[in-house]
Amino acid sequence: MTNEYTPAKVWTMDTENGGQWANINRPDSGARHEQALPVGKQPIQLHSLATPNGQKVTIMLEELLAKGVSEAEYDAYLINISEGEQFSSGFVDINPNSKIPALIDNSTPESIRVFESGNILLYLAEKFGYFLPKDIAERTEVMNWLFWLQGSAPYLGGGFGHFYAYAPEKFEYPINRFAMESKRQLDVLDKQLANNEFIGGDTYSIADMAIWPWYGNLVLGKAYDAAEFLDVASYPHLQRWAKQIDERSAVQRGKIVNRTWGEEWEQLPERHSASDIDAVLKKQP
């Protein structure tokens, strides 16, 4: 007798596949129900959830506001992905891939939709002129790491995170496979940060904002309950950087937007003005 899986000749969906996201996972795309998205008064309309990908964008927006860029004011509406809200007709209109975050910029003559978290960071950096160097060599280095994150994070989240924390059963092979890759990535970052204050060099940039929600949260013990398992303490330069970014006021503000879990002072399902964040953070002991 063996537990080895033998693939069918033609794959079909198993409705009993289990796992935390089994109720929403399907092999097709597009809207599953009709529902318009709310529209607020701010120039930027964000529809998201405070997952690592969502945190990237709210941190960026809060960093821009901290710079005095009033045009970066935004309404942030919650998309509850566990309830399938990313498959509403309104959300699919701004992101046909049905993944958070997605953004509408209403400050332009014709509204611009922006999806994919890395692209949103790039869009905002280019629109407002911050957190992306002008020098071609420095800019390219930042973009190297932004693209590194977009290619690497799925191995951490959908790979390691899924099989270690969310899968209905724990199996040795996928956990070992993705733990090895996750540790390799942590080593890549640790070595980069051994000689650089920030990911892209000496300047804080969208590369840091993209990478911190995934790898910073991980090494700070705030992701997958896996800090000990992955021995994150063995990456001292990454630890230093993760703590440094975590102490930034804009990061503290951005990471709670569209969050519905954790302590009371960590939760802000919707954000429409700076005072919304202020009110929540005042609850912190």
Buried (B, 14 or more C-beta within 10 A) or exposed (E): EEEEEEEEEEEEEEEEEEEEEEEBEEEEEEBBEEBEBEEBEBBBBBBBBBBBBBBBBBBBBBBBBBBEBEBBBBBBBBBEBEEBBBBBBBBBBBBBEBBBBBBBBBBEEEEBEBBBBBEBBBBBBEBBEBBBBEEEEBBEBBBBBBEBBBEBBEBBBEBBBBBBBEBEEEEEEBBEBBBEBBBEBBEBBBEBBEEBBBBBBEBBBBBBBBBBBBBBBBBBBBBBEBBEBBEBEEBEBBBBBBEBBBEBEBBBBBBBBBBEEEEEBBBBBBBBBEEBBEEBBEEEE
